[in-house]
């Protein structure tokens, strides 16, 4: 009997190198994150905000959440 090789898949890459479904998963993740954010009383931001973080900060501000900015230096 020949030993079986294990294969691990990362993401949803196709054999032709495409990334079908990745953008939809990103949108779904962002949506779920916003739902969780709605349950929070405050938002802590560490370091420089990315594009995604900026959207969350804007949403939190619109919802009247307290935004707390912290530097990552010395951590």
Secondary structure, 3 states (H helix, E strand, C coil): CCCCCCCCCCCCCCCCCCCCCHHHHHHHHHHHHHHHHHCCCEEEEECCCCHHHHHHHHHHHHCCCEEEEECCCCC
